[in-house]
């Protein structure tokens, strides 16, 4: 049985920020499909830490949220709203679905990685 380690809040925050940075770089460079791969690797390697899925999920929501804000700033909110109109949903719904998709990818990847490592 693997002994779990209780992390201090600053250690959790450091993991979330570092993983968010990795998610931003990898998503820009390789695309969205790298999120579950990175989360799987994180879940498998960060042994003994509880709630790896939550850490990975929070990281990707921060990363993709920052990228959505950057895109809205660069293109303009009207450009983002036009993209949402093409899909046929409100802008808020498109952002919510995008962040939810990333959250599920990261959470599943980290949890599966942790389970495989056991």
C-alpha positions in Angstrom: 0.0 0.0 0.0 1.3 3.4 -0.9 1.5 5.8 1.9 -0.2 9.1 1.1 1.4 12.5 1.8 -0.6 15.5 3.0 0.7 18.5 1.1 0.8 22.0 2.5 -1.4 24.5 0.6 1.6 26.2 -1.0 2.8 22.8 -2.3 -0.6 22.2 -3.9 -0.5 25.7 -5.4 3.0 25.2 -6.8 1.9 21.9 -8.4 -1.2 23.5 -9.9 0.8 26.5 -11.4 3.6 24.3 -12.7 1.2 21.8 -14.3 -0.9 24.7 -15.7 2.3 26.1 -17.4 3.0 22.7 -18.9 -0.6 22.4 -20.1 -0.4 25.8 -21.8 2.9 25.1 -23.6 1.9 21.6 -24.7 -1.6 22.7 -25.8 -0.2 25.5 -27.9 2.5 23.4 -29.3 0.8 20.0 -29.8 -2.9 20.5 -29.4 -5.7 19.5 -27.0 -5.0 15.8 -27.2 -1.8 16.2 -25.2 -3.8 17.0 -22.1 -4.8 13.4 -21.1 -1.3 12.3 -21.9 0.3 14.8 -19.6 -2.3 14.2 -16.9 -1.7 10.5 -17.2 2.1 11.0 -16.8 1.5 13.3 -13.8 -0.9 10.9 -12.2 1.5 8.0 -12.6 4.6 9.9 -11.4 3.4 12.0 -8.4 3.2 9.1 -6.1 1.7 9.3 -2.7 -0.2 12.6 -3.3 -3.9 12.6 -2.9 -6.3 14.2 -5.3 -4.1 14.1 -8.3 -7.2 14.3 -10.5 -8.3 17.5 -8.8 -4.8 19.0 -9.1 -4.6 18.1 -12.9 -8.2 19.4 -13.4 -7.6 22.7 -11.7 -4.4 23.1 -13.7 -6.0 22.6 -17.0 -8.9 24.9 -16.2 -6.5 27.7 -15.2 -4.4 27.0 -18.3 -7.2 26.8 -20.8 -9.0 29.7 -19.1 -5.9 31.9 -19.5 -5.7 30.8 -23.2 -9.4 31.7 -23.8 -8.8 35.1 -22.2 -5.7 35.7 -24.2 -7.6 34.7 -27.4 -10.5 37.0 -26.5 -8.1 39.8 -25.9 -6.1 39.2 -29.2 -9.1 38.6 -31.4 -11.6 40.7 -29.5 -14.7 39.6 -27.7 -16.7 40.1 -30.9 -14.5 37.6 -32.7 -15.0 35.1 -30.0 -18.7 35.7 -30.0 -18.7 35.2 -33.8 -17.0 31.8 -33.3 -19.6 30.9 -30.7 -22.3 31.9 -33.2 -20.9 29.5 -35.8 -21.3 26.7 -33.3 -24.8 28.0 -32.4 -24.3 28.5 -28.6 -23.8 31.6 -26.5 -20.3 32.7 -25.8 -20.5 31.7 -22.1 -21.7 28.2 -23.0 -18.8 27.7 -25.4 -16.3 28.7 -22.7 -18.0 26.5 -20.1 -18.0 23.5 -22.4 -14.4 24.1 -23.4 -13.2 24.3 -19.8 -15.3 21.3 -18.8 -13.9 19.2 -21.6 -10.3 20.1 -20.5 -11.2 19.3 -16.9 -12.6 15.9 -17.8 -9.6 15.0 -20.0 -7.1 16.0 -17.2 -9.1 14.4 -14.4 -9.5 11.1 -16.2 -5.9 11.0 -17.3 -4.5 11.7 -13.9 -6.9 9.2 -12.2 -6.1 6.4 -14.7 -2.4 7.2 -14.4 -2.6 6.8 -10.6 -4.5 3.6 -10.9 -2.1 2.1 -13.4 0.8 3.0 -11.2 -0.6 1.2 -8.2 
